[in-house]
Amino acid sequence: MGPVEIEIIPASETRIALSAQYASEATALRKRWFADREVLDAICRDLSEVIEDSGTLPASEAALERQQAETTRHLKDLGLALFQELLKEEGDRIGEISAAPEHTRYIIFKIDRSLAYIPVELMFDGTEFLSTRMAMGRVIYAEDTPRQPAGERTPPYRVFIAGDPSNDPVIHDDVEQEIRELRQIFTRSAGFSLMIQQGAEVTRQSILTHLPGTTVFHFTGHGVATEEDAAAGIKLGGRRVLGGEALAGLKDPPALAFLNMCTPVPWLAWKGALGLIETLLGRGTRACVASLWDVKSAAATRLASRFYTHLFEGETFGHALRRARTDLAETFGLHALSWAAYTLYGDPRLSLEDLDAAPADRGGRLHTLATVLGVLVLLAALLFPATMGKENLGTPSGIPVGYLVVESIPADAAILIDGEARGMTPSTVEVAAGNHHIILRRQGYRRWEAWIEVRESEKTVLEPNLVRMR
C-alpha cells in the first residue's frame, strides 16, 4: 500500500482546495473537495491560544491538574474540528488506512507555503491524533523554489552538531545534555564521523564550511521568528541570524537536517525554520525536522534522542518521528503539546539506508583504502609498543588536556587519534582539549571512526560495538 497524498492549496480568499490521492498496486484514485478558510483560521487561532496558555504555570497543584485536563480536552476538541473541516468525508477513508498494518501507514501533505501554519499534526479522528497513528511528511509548495539533485554519500557518514551559538545561559545545560545524548547515539554506530561545535565556535563561516558533504546536520539552540522571512532563522552570536538566504548557494547540503530551535513567539515559530528548510530542500537535502511552535528544552532533547535511536533501529524517518512523538506524549502528557510540535518535511518513507547513494566502484575504493589504513595502524602498534599501555599519556605540558577513555566490543582494537597510533582498547588516552578524529581498527571488523570533542580536565568515554566483516 502506497502513501496517502493530501494536497492543500488556496482556492480563493475564503476557500481552500484539497485533494486526496490513494495509491495502490492496481489503481490510483483522486478526490477533490473544499474547506472554509475562515473556519480553519479560527480553529488555528484557538489552537495557538491553547498552546500559549499551556506554557503558564498556575499557583497551586490542583489548579495545574485542572489546567492540564482542560488543555487535553481543548486539544482533542479542536483537533477533531480541524480533522472534520480539512478532510470532510475523506476522514472516514483515512481512518480505515490508519488501522492498516503499522509499517504501511504513511500520509504526505503537499501544502502551499501560505498555508504551512496549519498544524495538520494536531488532527484528531475522535480516537487518536493522526500523527501518533500514521507516519507523516510535508512537502511545501513554492513557485520559486529551485530543486537540485541530492548529493552522494559514502561511509564514513559525516555528522555535524551545532549547539547554541547565542550562548544563552538559560538553555546551556539542556543543550549540553542534548549534545551528550546525541554523541552517545552516533559514536555507538559504526561508519559515522562526528563534528561537534558549541557556543562561539558556531559561526556563519563554520556552518558554511562544515555543511557540504554532511549526512546529518543537527542544530540545537534558539531560532528567530518574524513576519519577514529574511530576518528569520538560526540565532547566532552578536544578534546575527543565519537564514535561508545565507545557504542559497550551498553545494552538497546535508542529507538530513534537524533544526531543534526554540523561539519565544509560538505562533510564528514555524516561520523561523521554514526559510532554511525550503532552501535546504531546494539544494538537495532529502528531509528536515523542525518544530511548529516553541518546545521546552527537556522535551526537545528527549524527542531528538528518541528520533535518532529509532532511526538506528531501522525505522523510516516518518515512523521514527511518530514513535518519538508517542514516547514524548507518554512521558510528558498530551497537555504538554511538545509531542505534536515537530514535523517532517520530506518523504516519510525514507530511511538512513536511502541516504547512501554511492556507486559500487567508489565503495570498493573506500573499502580498499580502509583495509590499507587498518594494516598501517596495526604495523604502527607493533613498531611503537611504548604507546600500548592502558594509561597512554603523551600531551606536551602547558596545553589544556582532557582524557579519552576508549573501549570497544570486542577489545584489542588499534586506536588512531588524528592519524597517530595511540595504543589498543581498552585505554585511557590524554589528548589536547578540542576536536579529534578517532579511528578504531581490528582485524576482521569494519573500521569505526568519529570526530569527538574532548573538554579540558574531563573524561570522554567511547564504547563502540565493532561490526564484523561478512
N, C-alpha and C positions, 0 to 999 in steps of 0.2 A: 504494500500500500504506500503510495506516494504522499507527500505532504499536502495539506490543505493550504491554498494560497488565497488570502483575502486582500483585495485592493481597496484602498481608502483614498479618494481624491475629491477635491471640491467640485461641485456641480454648479453652484451659484452662491450668492451671498447667504442664502438661507438653507441650502440643501447640500448634503454630502452624498456622493455616489459611491456605492460599494458593489463589489462583485466577488464571487467565490468560484474557485476552480478546484474540482475534486479529481485528483489523478489516480488512475488505476491501470493495471496491465491491459485491460480490454478497451476502456473508454475514458474520455475526459469530459466532464460536464462543467458548464459555466453558467452561473446565475447572477442576475443584477437586481439591485434594489436601492432605495434612498433612505437617508436618515435626516432628521431635523437638526440643523446645526445649532440653533438656539437652545434646543433641549440638551444637546451634548455639551455645549459650553456651560450651561447651568449645572449639569452634573459634575463637570470638571472643576468648576469653581467651588462647589460643595466639597468635593474630594480634597481640593487644596486646603480648605479650611480645616477639614478633619486631620490632614497631615500636619498642618501647622499647630493645631491645638494639642496634638498628641505629644509635642515636644515640651509642653509646660507641665510642671510638677505641682500637684495640689498640696495643701498644707498638711493633710492627715493621710494615714494609711487607708482609712475607709473611703475617703474621697478619691484616692488613687485607684482603688479597686472599682469604684463606680465609673471613673473616667475610662479605665481600660475596657470595661464591659460595654460602655456606650460607644467607644471608638470601634470596637469589633462589630457591634450591631450596625452602626452607621456605615462602616466599610462594606459589609455584606449587602445592606440595602442599596447603597449607591452603586456597588459593583454589579448587582442584579439589574438595576436600571440601565447601566451602561451596556451590559450584555444584551438586554432586550432591545434597546434603541439602535445599537450598532448592527447586531446580527439578525434582528427581526425573526422571521420563521426559520432562517438558516441555523439558528441556535439549536433547534432540535437535531439537525443533522450533525452539527459539531459535537453535541452531546453524545451521539452514537459513536462517533470516531474516537472521542476521548475515553470511551470504555473499551477500546480495542487493546490488544497486547501492548504493553508499555513501550517497547522499542519501536513501535510503528507510529506513535503519536507525535506528529510534527505539524506545526502551523506557522506559516510565514505571512507576516503583514507587510504589504507593499504600500507605504504611506507617503503621501505628498508632504514635502518639507513643512508646508504651512500648517499641517495637522499633526506634526510629530509630538505635540504636547499631550495628545490623548493617551491616558495611561491604560492601554489595552491589557496590560498585565494584571490590572485590578478587576477585570470582568469576572463576575460570579454567576455560575449557572444555576444557583439555588441549592447546590450541594457542596461544590468545591470551587475554589478560584481556578480559572482556566490555566494560569501559569504554574500551578502546582501539580496539574494533571497532565499537561502537554508540554513538549519541548517547543519553545517559541523563538522566533527570529524576526528581525525587522529589516526591511530594505527601504531606504529613504529616497524618494524621487526628487531630483533637482535637475532642471533643464541644462544647466551649465556645468554639471559635474563631469570631469573627464574620467575615463576609465583606462587604466594601464594594465598590462598583463602582470600577474603575480610573479615574483622572483623565485628562483630555485633555492632549495635548502638542502644541505647535506650535513651529516654529523661532523664535528660536534655542533649541536644547535646552540646558537648564542642567545642568552637571556640577559636583558638589561633592566635592572630595577632601579628606579629613581625615587628617592624619598624626600618629601617636603623641602624644596629649595627655599621656602619662605622662612624656615627656622622658627616656626611658631611653637613656643614652649607648652602651649595648651595641649597640642596633639603629639608632642615629641615622643612620649613614652609609647603611645599607641602605634606610631609609625615604626618605632624601634621593634615593637613586638611583631608587627606585620612582616617586617623585613626578616626577622629571625625565623618566623614560621615558613616563609617562602624559601629562605636559604636551605632550611632542612628538607623541604619537599624536593627542590631541584637538585641538591647535592646527593640525595639518595638515589637518584636516577642516572644511569649511565648515559653518556652521549650529550650532556648539556654543559656549556661553558658559561659561567656566571660572572656578570659585571654588576657591582652594586655601587651606587653613588648616593650621597645623602647631604642635605643642607647646602652649604655654599658651593660644594662640588658640582651641584646640578645647575648648569647654566644653559642658555640657548645654544652656545657653541658645543658644549659636551653632548647635549641631546642630538644635535645635528650630526655630530661626529660618530656617535655610537648606534644610532638607529639603523643606518643602512646595513643590510645583511642580517639583522637580528631576527630571530624566530619569534621571541616573546618580548614585548615591552610592557612592563608593569610600572605604573605611576601611583604613588600614594601621597596625598597631601591636599592642599587647598586648590579649588578652582575659582575662577572669576566668571560670574554670570551677569550679563547685561542685555538690554534690548538691542544693543549694537553688536552684531556678530564679530566685528573686527576687534572689539575690546574684550572678548570672552576667550577663555582657555585656561591653561595651566598657570598658576600663580608662582612666579619666580621670585628671587630676592630683589630688594630695592624697588618694589612696586612695579616690576616688569611683568609682562604677560606673554606667554607663548601660545599663539592662536594658530588657526588653520593656515593663515597666510604665510607663516614662517616655514611651513612644511610643504608649500606648493610645488617646490622643485625637488622634493626628496626622491632620491634614487633608491630602489630596492628597499622599500619600507618593511617594518616588522610584519610577519605573517599574522600574528595575533597581538592585539593591544588591549590592555585592561587599564582603564582610567578610573582609579578609585579616588575620585575627587569629592571633597565636601565644599559646600558653599552656604553662606548664611541666608540666601534668598531661595526658599524651597520651590516656589512656583516658576523660577527661572533657571533652576539647576541644569535642566536638560539642555539649555542653550549654551552653557559653558563648555560642554563636551561636543556638541553637535558639529560645530565648525571643524574641530580637529578630526572627528570621526569621518565626516564627509571627505576631507582631504586625504586621510589615510586610505580609506576605501578606494577613492579615485586613483590613488597612486599605486594600488595593488595589494593592500592589506586584505586578508581574507575575512577577518572577523574582529569586531571591537565589543568590549563590555564596558558599560558606564551606567551611572545612576540617573534617574529622572528627577530626584529630589535629594535633599541633604540626608545623610545617614550618620548615625553615631559611630565613632571610631571603633569601638569594640565590635559592633556588628559588622562593620566594613571589613575588619581584619578577619573575622571568622568566615564570612562569605567567601572572601578571596582564597583563604586557606582550603576551604571545602571544595571550591570550584576546581582548583588545580589538583587536589587529591583525587577527585572523581575523574578528571581528565587522564591522569596517570593510571587509573584503574580501567581505562579503555572506553569511557563514556564519550559520546559526541559532545560538542560544545553546548547544544541545546539541553541535553539531558544532564550534563554536569551542572549547568546553571539551575535547572529545575530542582535537582536533588539538593544543591546548596541552598536554594530558596526554602525548600521544605525543612531542612535542618535548622535554618535561621528562625523560621516560624515556630518550630517546636521548642527551640532554645529560649527565644525572647518573647514569644507570643505573637498572635496575629496583630494585636493592638500596637506593637512596636513599629510596624509598617516598613521596617528596613528590608524585609524579605521580598517585598514587591517593588522596591525602588530600582532594582537592577534590570537592565535589558540587554539583549544580544543583538548587535547589528551585523547581519550576515546570515549565511546558511546554517541553521541549527544542526544539520546532518553532518557537518564537518567534524573531523577528529584530529588528534595530533598526527596520526599516520598520514592524513591527507596533506599535511604541510610539507612532506618530503617528496619533492618532485624531481629528484636528481636523476640524470641519466645513468645507465649502468656503468659506462666507462669511467665517469668521474668517481663513482662509488668504488670501482675497482682500484683506481689510483690512490684514493684515500686509504683503502684497506692495505695496499702495499706500503704506503708511507707509514701507517700506524705500525705495521709489522717491523719495518726498519727501525723506527724510533724505539720500539719495545726492546729490540736486540741491543741498541746502543745504551739504553737505560740499564739493562742487565749487565752489560760489559762494564759500565761505569761503576756499578755496585761492586763488581768483583775487583776492579782495579783500585778502588778507593775504599778499603774496608774500614778506615777510621771513621767514616760517616755512618756506620751501621748501628751505632749504639741506640738504645731506647731513648736516651736524652740527647738529642742531636742539636747542640747549641753552637752557633757559628756566626753571629752578627757583630760587626765592629762596635766597640764601646762608644757611647755618646749618642747613638742613634736610637730613637724610641722604638721599642720592640714589643711584640706580642708573641703568642705561642699557638702553634697548630698541633692539636692532638689528633694524629692521623691513624685511624684504624680501618680495617677492611674485612669483609667477609667474602672469601677466606682471607687469612692473614698472609704475611710474607710477600706482599706486593711491593715492587720498587717504587720509591717516591721521587718524583721530579718536580722541583719548585723553580719556576722561572727559568727552566732549561738546565737546572743544576741538580745532580743526583744528591738526595738528602736521606738515604737510608731505606729501610724496609719497614712495612707496617707490622705491628703497631709501634709508633714512635711519637715522641713529643719534640717538635722542632721549633727552635727560636728563629723568628724572622723579623724583618723591619716592619713596623706598622704601615698598613696600606693594603692595596690590592695585589694579589699574587695569582699566577697561573699554576694550577696544581694538576699533575698527571700521575695516575697510578697504573702500573703495568704488572701483569702476572702472566706467565706462560699458560696458554690455553684459555685465557679470558680476554674479553674485549677491553680496550683501553678506556679508562674512566678519566675525565678531566673536567675542570671547572675553574672559574675565576672566583676567588674567595677574598673577602675583606677581613683583615686582621687588625684589631684595635689594640692600642698601647696598653700593656700590662694585663691584657685579657687572654683567656684561652678560647680558641675556636675549635670545636670538635667536629671532625669529619668521620662518618661511619658508613661509607657507601657499600652496597652489595654489588660485587663484581659479577658480570654476566658471562657465563661460559660460552665460548665459540662453538657453533654447531659443526 
